Amino acid sequence: MKKFATTFILFCVGMVTAFAQDPQLSQYYASPLYTNPAMAGASRKNRLSMNGRSQYTALNNNYKTAVVGFDAYLGKVKSGLGLVSMYDIAGDGFLTTTSISGIYSYNLEINRDWAFNAAIQGGIIQRRYDFSKFVFEDMIDPARGSVLPTAEAKGLEQITVPNFSTGFLLYNSRMFFGGAIHNIMEPNMSFYYRDKDDQALKLPRRYTVHGGVNLYLNKTRYEENRVILSPNILFMQQKEFYQMNLGFYVKQKSLTIGTWFRQTSNNADAAIFLIGMRFPSVKIGYSYDAIISKAKTATVGSHEISLSFELKPKAKQGVRYNKKLVCPEL
C-alpha cells in the first residue's frame, strides 16, 4: 500500500510537470510585461502593475496566481527596462511555481506615426512541491486519524532553472500589434530526470500574438471626454494547447467596461466581463470568467483583480523623442 501511494503521488507530480503550462490571466492587457516583454517602456511612463487571480473558486484547492511587474522608459537611450515576477499555487500548496525576470527593450521610431519595440527577457523559474502536505497510509491511526509519523515523507523538493523570452511590438497612438515567444530554451522541469532529454519533461514554448485599436466614438477636443471603443484580440499556443481571447472594452472618463470570449483548443471556454476605474495615476480592474464549457457543472468561474500605478517621468534636457508616439493604453 505504501509503495502504491508513493508511486501514485510521484506519477501525479510527474504528470503535472510533463504537461506543464504557464498560468494565464484574463486581464492580460493589465499585466503587459507578462503578456509581452516588448511592452516594457511602451507607455513612456514609470508603471507598476499587479494582478491577482483565483481560478475555479468552487474547488477547495483551486489555482491561485499573482503577477507583479514594473517598467520604465529611458528616453536618453530610447530603451525600456522591466522586472516581472509570477507566483502560482496549485493543490493547497502541494505544487508552487515562482518566476522572476528582467527585461530590456529598445525603441525605434520608424517615422512620426509609427514606432517599433524589440525586447529580450531573462530570469529563473523555481518549482517546488511539499511532501509534508501529503497523507500516507502509515500516518493514519484508526482512532485518531493522520497523527503518526511517516517513513515516506521527503520534505520539500524544488528545482530552479534559467528561462528566456523575447518579443516585439509595432504601434502608433491608436493601434498596436505584437508577438512574443516565452520559454525559448524549453527548460527541463522534471524533479527526478534532470539529465534526460525528453520533450515531455520540458516546459513548452509559449507563442503569443496580440493586437488592438482605439476607436473614438465622439468628436471632442478634450481627451478626458472621449468615448473610446477598443476591440482587441490575443492568441496563444503552447504545444498542442491554444486559446484565443476576442472582445472589446469601452472607456469614458474614469469608467471602463469590457467583455471577451475565450475559445480554447478543446471547447468554447468562458465569457469574461470587466469593470474598471481610472484615476489620474491609478487604475483598478475586476473581471469575472463565466464558464460556458462542460466544466461549469463542476466549477464556478474565476475572479481576477488588477491594480496599476503610473507616474510620468520628468522631462530631461537633451532627451528628444516624439511624446505623442506612445502605445495605446490598455
NUNUNU-915443 format. One record per atom (N, C-alpha, C): residue in one letter; x, y, z. Coordinates in steps of 0.2 Angstrom, whole numbers, padded with zeros to 4 digits, always signed. Example, Ala and Ser with C-alpha at 12.3 -4.5 7.8 and 13.67 -1.06 7.14 Angstrom:
! residues 2
a+0066-0028+0039/a+0062-0022+0039/a+0066-0016+0039/s+0064-0011+0035/s+0068-0005+0036/s+0064+0000+0039/
//
This chain:
! residues 330
m+0004-0006+0000/m+0000+0000+0000/m+0004+0006+0000/k+0010+0006+0004/k+0014+0012+0004/k+0017+0013-0002/k+0020+0008-0006/k+0023+0008-0012/k+0018+0011-0017/f+0012+0009-0017/f+0007+0011-0022/f+0006+0018-0021/a+0005+0021-0014/a+0003+0028-0013/a+0009+0032-0015/t+0015+0030-0014/t+0021+0034-0016/t+0022+0034-0023/t+0021+0029-0027/t+0021+0029-0034/t+0016+0033-0037/f+0010+0033-0034/f+0004+0037-0037/f+0005+0044-0036/i+0008+0046-0030/i+0010+0053-0029/i+0015+0056-0034/l+0020+0052-0035/l+0026+0053-0040/l+0023+0054-0047/f+0018+0049-0048/f+0016+0049-0055/f+0012+0056-0056/c+0008+0058-0051/c+0004+0064-0052/c+0008+0070-0053/v+0014+0070-0048/v+0018+0076-0049/v+0022+0076-0056/g+0023+0070-0058/g+0026+0069-0065/g+0022+0071-0070/m+0015+0070-0070/m+0010+0072-0075/m+0010+0080-0075/v+0010+0083-0069/v+0009+0090-0068/v+0015+0093-0072/t+0021+0090-0071/t+0027+0093-0074/t+0027+0092-0081/a+0025+0085-0083/a+0026+0084-0090/a+0021+0088-0095/f+0015+0090-0092/f+0011+0094-0096/f+0010+0101-0093/a+0015+0103-0091/a+0015+0110-0088/a+0014+0115-0093/q+0010+0120-0091/q+0009+0126-0095/q+0009+0132-0090/d+0011+0138-0094/d+0011+0144-0090/d+0004+0146-0088/p+0004+0149-0082/p-0003+0152-0079/p-0005+0158-0084/q-0011+0158-0085/q-0014+0164-0089/q-0018+0168-0086/l-0019+0174-0088/l-0023+0180-0085/l-0028+0182-0090/s-0034+0183-0087/s-0040+0186-0091/s-0038+0193-0093/q-0036+0197-0088/q-0034+0204-0089/q-0027+0204-0091/y-0025+0201-0097/y-0019+0201-0100/y-0016+0208-0101/y-0021+0213-0103/y-0019+0220-0105/y-0017+0224-0099/a-0019+0221-0093/a-0017+0225-0087/a-0011+0222-0084/s-0008+0217-0087/s-0001+0214-0085/s+0003+0214-0091/p+0005+0220-0094/p+0008+0220-0101/p+0015+0216-0101/l+0019+0216-0096/l+0025+0213-0096/l+0025+0206-0096/y+0020+0203-0093/y+0019+0196-0093/y+0016+0193-0099/t+0012+0198-0103/t+0010+0196-0109/t+0015+0196-0115/n+0019+0202-0115/n+0024+0203-0120/n+0030+0207-0117/p+0036+0205-0117/p+0041+0209-0114/p+0042+0215-0118/a+0040+0216-0124/a+0041+0222-0128/a+0037+0228-0126/m+0032+0226-0121/m+0028+0232-0119/m+0032+0236-0113/a+0038+0234-0111/a+0042+0237-0107/a+0044+0244-0110/g+0042+0250-0106/g+0043+0256-0109/g+0039+0259-0114/a+0034+0255-0116/a+0030+0257-0122/a+0025+0263-0120/s+0023+0263-0113/s+0019+0269-0111/s+0022+0275-0110/r+0029+0275-0110/r+0033+0281-0109/r+0032+0284-0102/k+0030+0279-0097/k+0029+0281-0090/k+0033+0276-0086/n+0033+0278-0079/n+0035+0273-0074/n+0029+0269-0072/r+0029+0263-0072/r+0022+0259-0072/r+0023+0253-0067/l+0019+0252-0062/l+0019+0247-0058/l+0012+0243-0059/s+0012+0237-0060/s+0006+0233-0061/s+0006+0227-0057/m+0000+0225-0054/m-0001+0220-0050/m-0008+0216-0052/n-0008+0210-0053/n-0013+0206-0054/n-0014+0200-0050/g-0020+0198-0047/g-0021+0193-0043/g-0027+0189-0046/r-0027+0182-0047/r-0032+0178-0050/r-0033+0172-0046/s-0040+0170-0045/s-0042+0164-0041/s-0046+0160-0046/q-0044+0155-0048/q-0047+0151-0054/q-0051+0145-0051/y-0057+0144-0054/y-0062+0139-0052/y-0063+0139-0044/t-0066+0144-0042/t-0067+0145-0035/t-0071+0140-0031/a-0075+0136-0035/a-0079+0131-0031/a-0075+0125-0029/l-0069+0125-0031/l-0064+0119-0029/l-0060+0122-0022/n-0060+0118-0018/n-0056+0119-0011/n-0049+0121-0013/n-0046+0117-0017/n-0039+0118-0019/n-0038+0121-0026/n-0041+0126-0027/n-0041+0129-0034/n-0034+0133-0035/y-0033+0134-0041/y-0027+0138-0043/y-0027+0145-0041/k-0022+0148-0039/k-0021+0155-0037/k-0015+0158-0040/t-0015+0163-0043/t-0009+0166-0047/t-0009+0174-0045/a-0003+0176-0044/a-0001+0183-0043/a+0005+0185-0048/v+0004+0191-0051/v+0009+0193-0056/v+0010+0201-0054/v+0017+0203-0053/v+0019+0209-0052/v+0024+0212-0057/g+0023+0217-0060/g+0028+0220-0065/g+0029+0227-0064/f+0035+0229-0066/f+0037+0236-0066/f+0041+0238-0072/d+0040+0243-0075/d+0044+0245-0081/d+0044+0253-0081/a+0050+0255-0084/a+0051+0262-0085/a+0054+0264-0092/y+0053+0270-0094/y+0056+0272-0101/y+0062+0276-0100/l+0068+0275-0103/l+0074+0279-0103/l+0074+0282-0109/g+0072+0289-0110/g+0072+0292-0116/g+0078+0294-0119/k+0083+0295-0115/k+0090+0296-0117/k+0093+0291-0121/v+0092+0285-0120/v+0094+0279-0123/v+0089+0275-0127/k+0083+0278-0127/k+0077+0275-0131/k+0076+0268-0129/s+0076+0267-0123/s+0075+0260-0120/s+0070+0259-0115/g+0068+0253-0114/g+0063+0252-0108/g+0067+0246-0104/l+0066+0247-0098/l+0068+0242-0093/l+0062+0239-0089/g+0062+0233-0087/g+0056+0230-0084/g+0058+0224-0079/l+0054+0223-0074/l+0055+0217-0070/l+0048+0214-0069/v+0048+0208-0069/v+0041+0205-0069/v+0042+0198-0065/s+0037+0197-0060/s+0038+0191-0056/s+0031+0188-0056/m+0031+0181-0055/m+0024+0177-0055/m+0025+0172-0050/y+0019+0171-0046/y+0019+0166-0041/y+0012+0162-0042/d+0013+0156-0043/d+0007+0151-0044/d+0006+0146-0039/i+0000+0145-0036/i-0001+0139-0031/i-0006+0135-0034/a-0005+0128-0034/a-0009+0123-0036/a-0010+0118-0030/g-0016+0115-0029/g-0017+0110-0025/g-0016+0111-0017/d-0018+0116-0014/d-0017+0118-0007/d-0010+0119-0006/g-0006+0121-0011/g+0001+0122-0010/g+0006+0116-0011/f+0003+0111-0013/f+0007+0105-0015/f+0012+0106-0020/l+0010+0110-0025/l+0014+0112-0030/l+0014+0120-0031/t+0020+0123-0031/t+0020+0130-0032/t+0026+0132-0037/t+0024+0137-0041/t+0029+0139-0046/t+0030+0147-0045/t+0037+0149-0045/t+0039+0156-0044/t+0044+0158-0050/s+0043+0163-0053/s+0047+0166-0058/s+0049+0173-0057/i+0055+0175-0059/i+0057+0182-0059/i+0061+0183-0064/s+0061+0189-0068/s+0065+0190-0074/s+0065+0198-0075/g+0071+0199-0078/g+0072+0206-0080/g+0071+0207-0088/i+0069+0213-0090/i+0068+0214-0097/i+0072+0220-0100/y+0074+0220-0106/y+0077+0226-0109/y+0073+0226-0116/s+0071+0232-0117/s+0068+0233-0124/s+0071+0240-0127/y+0071+0239-0134/y+0074+0245-0137/y+0068+0248-0142/n+0068+0255-0142/n+0063+0258-0145/n+0065+0262-0151/l+0062+0260-0157/l+0064+0263-0163/l+0058+0267-0166/e+0059+0273-0167/e+0054+0277-0170/e+0055+0277-0178/i+0050+0273-0181/i+0051+0272-0188/i+0050+0279-0192/n+0045+0282-0190/n+0043+0289-0193/n+0039+0293-0187/r+0036+0298-0189/r+0032+0302-0185/r+0026+0299-0182/d+0024+0293-0186/d+0017+0290-0184/d+0018+0283-0181/w+0024+0280-0182/w+0025+0273-0180/w+0031+0272-0176/a+0031+0267-0172/a+0037+0265-0168/a+0037+0257-0167/f+0043+0255-0166/f+0044+0248-0165/f+0048+0246-0159/n+0046+0242-0155/n+0050+0239-0149/n+0052+0232-0150/a+0058+0231-0148/a+0061+0224-0148/a+0063+0222-0141/a+0062+0217-0138/a+0064+0215-0131/a+0067+0208-0130/i+0071+0208-0125/i+0074+0201-0123/i+0072+0201-0115/q+0071+0195-0113/q+0069+0194-0106/q+0073+0188-0103/g+0076+0188-0097/g+0080+0183-0095/g+0078+0182-0087/g+0078+0176-0084/g+0077+0176-0077/g+0077+0168-0075/i+0073+0167-0070/i+0073+0160-0067/i+0066+0158-0066/i+0065+0151-0066/i+0059+0148-0064/i+0061+0143-0058/q+0057+0144-0053/q+0058+0139-0047/q+0051+0135-0046/r+0051+0129-0046/r+0045+0125-0045/r+0047+0120-0039/r+0042+0120-0034/r+0043+0115-0028/r+0036+0112-0026/y+0037+0106-0023/y+0031+0103-0020/y+0033+0101-0013/d+0028+0101-0009/d+0029+0099-0002/d+0026+0093+0000/f+0031+0088+0002/f+0028+0081+0004/f+0025+0081+0010/s+0027+0086+0015/s+0024+0087+0021/s+0016+0088+0021/k+0013+0090+0015/k+0006+0091+0014/k+0002+0085+0012/f+0006+0079+0011/f+0003+0073+0009/f+0001+0069+0015/v-0004+0065+0014/v-0006+0060+0020/v-0004+0053+0017/f+0000+0049+0020/f+0002+0042+0019/f-0002+0037+0023/e-0002+0031+0021/e-0005+0026+0024/e-0003+0025+0031/d+0004+0025+0032/d+0007+0024+0039/d+0006+0030+0043/m+0003+0035+0041/m+0002+0041+0046/m-0005+0040+0049/i-0009+0036+0047/i-0016+0035+0049/i-0017+0031+0055/d-0019+0033+0061/d-0021+0029+0066/d-0029+0028+0066/p-0031+0022+0067/p-0038+0021+0066/p-0043+0025+0070/a-0041+0027+0076/a-0045+0030+0081/a-0044+0038+0081/r-0037+0040+0079/r-0036+0047+0079/r-0035+0051+0073/g-0034+0047+0067/g-0033+0050+0061/g-0026+0050+0059/s-0024+0055+0055/s-0017+0055+0052/s-0013+0059+0057/v-0011+0056+0062/v-0007+0059+0068/v+0000+0056+0068/l+0001+0050+0065/l+0008+0046+0066/l+0013+0049+0061/p+0019+0048+0063/p+0025+0050+0059/p+0025+0045+0053/t+0028+0047+0047/t+0028+0043+0042/t+0036+0042+0039/a+0037+0036+0036/a+0043+0035+0034/a+0044+0037+0026/e+0039+0039+0023/e+0038+0041+0016/e+0040+0048+0015/a+0038+0053+0019/a+0039+0060+0018/a+0046+0062+0016/k+0047+0066+0011/k+0054+0068+0010/k+0055+0075+0011/g+0050+0079+0013/g+0051+0086+0015/g+0050+0090+0008/l+0053+0095+0007/l+0052+0100+0002/l+0057+0098-0004/e+0054+0097-0010/e+0058+0096-0016/e+0057+0102-0020/q+0063+0104-0024/q+0062+0110-0028/q+0067+0110-0033/i+0066+0113-0039/i+0071+0114-0044/i+0071+0121-0046/t+0076+0124-0049/t+0077+0131-0051/t+0081+0131-0058/v+0078+0134-0063/v+0081+0133-0070/v+0081+0140-0073/p+0085+0142-0077/p+0085+0148-0081/p+0080+0148-0086/n+0077+0154-0088/n+0072+0154-0093/n+0073+0161-0097/f+0071+0161-0104/f+0072+0167-0108/f+0066+0167-0113/s+0065+0174-0114/s+0059+0175-0119/s+0061+0181-0123/t+0057+0183-0128/t+0058+0188-0132/t+0052+0191-0135/g+0051+0197-0138/g+0045+0199-0140/g+0046+0206-0145/f+0041+0207-0148/f+0041+0214-0152/f+0034+0217-0152/l+0034+0223-0153/l+0028+0227-0153/l+0029+0233-0158/l+0024+0233-0163/l+0023+0239-0168/l+0017+0243-0166/y+0018+0249-0166/y+0012+0253-0163/y+0012+0260-0166/n+0006+0264-0165/n+0006+0271-0166/n+0001+0273-0160/s-0001+0279-0160/s-0005+0282-0155/s-0012+0279-0154/r-0014+0275-0159/r-0021+0272-0159/r-0021+0265-0160/m-0016+0261-0162/m-0017+0254-0163/m-0010+0251-0162/f-0010+0244-0161/f-0004+0241-0159/f-0005+0234-0162/f+0001+0230-0163/f+0002+0223-0165/f+0008+0221-0162/g+0008+0215-0159/g+0014+0212-0156/g+0014+0205-0155/g+0020+0202-0154/g+0021+0195-0153/g+0026+0193-0148/a+0026+0187-0145/a+0031+0185-0140/a+0032+0178-0141/i+0038+0176-0139/i+0040+0169-0138/i+0043+0168-0131/h+0039+0164-0127/h+0042+0163-0120/h+0044+0156-0119/n+0049+0155-0115/n+0052+0148-0113/n+0056+0146-0120/i+0060+0151-0122/i+0064+0149-0128/i+0068+0143-0128/m+0071+0142-0122/m+0075+0136-0122/m+0072+0130-0119/e+0065+0130-0118/e+0061+0125-0116/e+0065+0121-0110/p+0065+0124-0104/p+0069+0121-0099/p+0066+0114-0096/n+0070+0110-0094/n+0068+0103-0091/n+0065+0105-0084/m+0059+0103-0083/m+0055+0105-0077/m+0054+0099-0072/s+0057+0093-0074/s+0057+0087-0070/s+0060+0087-0063/f+0057+0084-0058/f+0061+0084-0052/f+0066+0079-0051/y+0065+0073-0055/y+0069+0067-0055/y+0073+0065-0061/y+0072+0068-0066/y+0075+0066-0073/y+0078+0073-0076/r+0083+0076-0072/r+0086+0082-0074/r+0090+0081-0080/d+0093+0076-0081/d+0098+0075-0087/d+0095+0071-0093/k+0088+0070-0092/k+0085+0066-0098/k+0082+0071-0103/d+0084+0070-0109/d+0082+0074-0115/d+0076+0072-0117/d+0070+0073-0114/d+0064+0071-0116/d+0059+0077-0116/q+0056+0077-0122/q+0051+0083-0123/q+0046+0083-0118/a+0043+0078-0116/a+0038+0078-0111/a+0040+0081-0104/l+0046+0081-0103/l+0048+0084-0097/l+0050+0092-0097/k+0049+0094-0103/k+0051+0101-0104/k+0045+0106-0103/l+0046+0112-0101/l+0041+0117-0102/l+0041+0120-0109/p+0035+0119-0112/p+0035+0121-0119/p+0035+0128-0121/r+0037+0130-0127/r+0037+0137-0129/r+0030+0139-0129/r+0029+0146-0127/r+0023+0149-0127/r+0023+0154-0133/y+0019+0154-0138/y+0019+0159-0143/y+0013+0163-0142/t+0014+0170-0143/t+0008+0174-0141/t+0008+0179-0147/v+0002+0181-0150/v+0001+0186-0155/v-0005+0190-0152/h-0005+0197-0152/h-0010+0201-0149/h-0010+0208-0153/g-0016+0211-0153/g-0017+0217-0156/g-0023+0221-0154/g-0024+0227-0156/g-0030+0231-0154/g-0029+0238-0157/v-0035+0241-0157/v-0036+0248-0159/v-0040+0252-0155/n-0039+0258-0154/n-0043+0263-0151/n-0048+0267-0156/l-0054+0266-0155/l-0059+0270-0160/l-0062+0275-0156/y-0062+0281-0158/y-0066+0287-0155/y-0073+0287-0157/l-0078+0287-0153/l-0085+0286-0154/l-0088+0293-0154/n-0084+0298-0152/n-0087+0305-0152/n-0081+0310-0154/k-0083+0316-0156/k-0078+0321-0158/k-0078+0326-0152/t-0072+0327-0149/t-0071+0332-0144/t-0064+0334-0144/r-0062+0340-0142/r-0055+0342-0142/r-0052+0340-0135/y-0056+0338-0130/y-0054+0336-0124/y-0053+0329-0123/e-0047+0326-0122/e-0046+0319-0122/e-0050+0316-0116/e-0051+0319-0110/e-0055+0316-0105/e-0062+0315-0106/n-0065+0318-0112/n-0072+0317-0113/n-0073+0312-0119/r-0068+0310-0122/r-0068+0305-0127/r-0072+0298-0125/v-0076+0295-0129/v-0078+0289-0128/v-0074+0284-0133/i-0071+0279-0130/i-0066+0275-0134/i-0069+0268-0134/l-0069+0265-0140/l-0071+0258-0141/l-0064+0255-0143/s-0062+0250-0140/s-0056+0246-0141/s-0057+0239-0142/p-0058+0237-0148/p-0058+0229-0150/p-0051+0227-0149/n-0050+0221-0147/n-0043+0218-0146/n-0043+0211-0146/i-0038+0207-0148/i-0038+0200-0149/i-0031+0198-0146/l-0031+0192-0143/l-0025+0189-0141/l-0025+0181-0143/f-0020+0179-0146/f-0020+0171-0147/f-0013+0169-0144/m-0014+0163-0141/m-0008+0160-0138/m-0008+0152-0139/q-0002+0150-0140/q-0002+0142-0141/q+0004+0140-0137/q+0003+0134-0134/q+0009+0131-0130/q+0008+0123-0131/k+0013+0121-0135/k+0012+0114-0138/k+0006+0113-0141/e+0002+0108-0140/e-0004+0107-0143/e-0010+0111-0141/f-0009+0114-0135/f-0015+0118-0132/f-0014+0126-0135/y-0020+0128-0137/y-0021+0135-0139/y-0027+0138-0136/q-0027+0145-0135/q-0033+0149-0133/q-0033+0155-0137/m-0039+0158-0138/m-0040+0164-0141/m-0045+0169-0137/n-0043+0175-0135/n-0047+0179-0132/n-0049+0185-0137/l-0055+0186-0138/l-0058+0190-0143/l-0063+0195-0140/g-0063+0201-0140/g-0068+0206-0136/g-0066+0213-0137/f-0069+0217-0133/f-0068+0224-0133/f-0069+0227-0126/y-0067+0233-0125/y-0069+0237-0119/y-0070+0244-0121/v-0074+0247-0117/v-0077+0254-0119/v-0074+0259-0113/k-0071+0264-0115/k-0069+0269-0109/k-0072+0276-0110/q-0074+0279-0105/q-0076+0286-0105/q-0074+0289-0098/k-0070+0294-0098/k-0068+0297-0092/k-0065+0292-0087/s-0067+0291-0081/s-0064+0286-0076/s-0067+0279-0077/l-0072+0278-0081/l-0075+0271-0081/l-0073+0267-0087/t-0072+0261-0086/t-0070+0256-0091/t-0075+0250-0090/i-0078+0247-0096/i-0081+0241-0095/i-0079+0237-0101/g-0080+0230-0101/g-0077+0226-0106/g-0080+0219-0106/t-0080+0216-0112/t-0082+0209-0112/t-0077+0205-0117/w-0076+0199-0116/w-0072+0195-0120/w-0075+0188-0121/f-0073+0184-0126/f-0075+0177-0127/f-0068+0173-0127/r-0068+0168-0124/r-0061+0164-0124/r-0063+0157-0127/q-0059+0156-0132/q-0060+0149-0135/q-0053+0145-0135/t-0054+0139-0132/t-0048+0135-0132/t-0048+0130-0137/s-0042+0126-0137/s-0042+0121-0142/s-0047+0115-0141/n-0050+0115-0135/n-0054+0109-0134/n-0062+0111-0134/n-0063+0118-0132/n-0070+0120-0132/n-0070+0127-0131/a-0077+0130-0132/a-0078+0137-0130/a-0078+0137-0122/d-0073+0141-0120/d-0071+0140-0113/d-0075+0145-0108/a-0075+0152-0110/a-0078+0156-0105/a-0080+0163-0108/a-0085+0166-0105/a-0086+0173-0106/a-0083+0178-0101/i-0080+0183-0102/i-0076+0187-0097/i-0079+0194-0097/f-0081+0196-0091/f-0084+0203-0090/f-0079+0207-0086/l-0078+0213-0087/l-0074+0218-0084/l-0077+0224-0082/i-0075+0227-0076/i-0077+0234-0074/i-0071+0237-0071/g-0069+0243-0073/g-0063+0246-0070/g-0064+0253-0069/m-0060+0256-0065/m-0060+0263-0063/m-0053+0266-0064/r-0053+0272-0067/r-0046+0275-0068/r-0046+0282-0065/f-0041+0283-0061/f-0039+0290-0058/f-0033+0292-0061/p-0031+0298-0059/p-0025+0302-0063/p-0019+0297-0063/s-0017+0293-0058/s-0011+0289-0058/s-0013+0282-0056/v-0019+0280-0055/v-0021+0273-0053/v-0026+0270-0057/k-0026+0264-0059/k-0031+0260-0062/k-0033+0254-0058/i-0039+0253-0058/i-0041+0247-0054/i-0046+0243-0058/g-0046+0236-0059/g-0050+0232-0063/g-0052+0226-0059/y-0058+0224-0061/y-0061+0217-0058/y-0064+0214-0064/s-0062+0207-0065/s-0065+0203-0070/s-0068+0197-0068/y-0073+0194-0071/y-0076+0188-0069/y-0076+0183-0075/d-0074+0177-0075/d-0074+0172-0080/d-0080+0168-0079/a-0085+0169-0083/a-0091+0164-0083/a-0090+0158-0087/i-0089+0152-0084/i-0088+0146-0088/i-0094+0144-0092/i-0093+0143-0098/i-0098+0141-0103/i-0096+0134-0106/s-0091+0131-0104/s-0089+0124-0106/s-0092+0119-0102/k-0091+0113-0103/k-0094+0107-0099/k-0092+0108-0092/a-0086+0111-0091/a-0083+0111-0084/a-0088+0115-0079/k-0093+0119-0082/k-0097+0123-0077/k-0101+0119-0073/t-0102+0113-0074/t-0106+0108-0070/t-0102+0106-0063/a-0095+0107-0064/a-0091+0105-0058/a-0087+0111-0055/t-0088+0117-0058/t-0084+0123-0056/t-0088+0129-0056/v-0085+0134-0052/v-0088+0141-0053/v-0082+0145-0056/g-0084+0150-0059/g-0080+0154-0063/g-0074+0157-0059/s-0070+0161-0062/s-0064+0164-0059/s-0064+0171-0058/h-0061+0173-0053/h-0061+0180-0051/h-0054+0183-0052/e-0053+0189-0055/e-0047+0192-0056/e-0047+0200-0054/i-0042+0202-0051/i-0042+0209-0049/i-0035+0212-0052/s-0035+0218-0054/s-0029+0221-0056/s-0028+0228-0053/l-0022+0230-0052/l-0021+0237-0049/l-0014+0240-0052/s-0014+0246-0055/s-0008+0248-0058/s-0007+0256-0056/f-0001+0258-0055/f+0001+0264-0053/f+0005+0267-0059/e+0004+0273-0061/e+0008+0276-0067/e+0011+0283-0064/l+0017+0284-0066/l+0020+0291-0064/l+0024+0293-0070/k+0022+0299-0073/k+0025+0301-0079/k+0032+0304-0077/p+0037+0302-0080/p+0044+0305-0078/p+0045+0312-0080/k+0049+0315-0076/k+0050+0322-0078/k+0055+0323-0084/a+0053+0328-0088/a+0057+0329-0094/a+0064+0331-0093/k+0069+0328-0096/k+0076+0330-0095/k+0079+0333-0101/q+0083+0338-0100/q+0086+0341-0105/q+0091+0337-0110/g+0090+0338-0116/g+0094+0334-0121/g+0091+0327-0123/v+0085+0326-0120/v+0081+0320-0122/v+0076+0322-0127/r+0076+0319-0133/r+0072+0321-0138/r+0068+0314-0141/y+0061+0315-0141/y+0058+0309-0144/y+0050+0312-0145/n+0047+0309-0149/n+0040+0311-0151/n+0035+0309-0145/k+0034+0314-0141/k+0030+0312-0135/k+0023+0310-0136/k+0020+0311-0142/k+0014+0309-0144/k+0014+0301-0146/l+0020+0299-0148/l+0020+0292-0150/l+0021+0287-0145/v+0015+0285-0142/v+0015+0280-0136/v+0010+0275-0138/c+0011+0269-0135/c+0007+0264-0137/c+0000+0265-0133/p-0006+0264-0137/p-0012+0265-0133/p-0013+0261-0127/e-0015+0265-0122/e-0016+0262-0115/e-0021+0256-0115/l-0020+0251-0112/l-0024+0245-0112/l-0028+0245-0106/
//
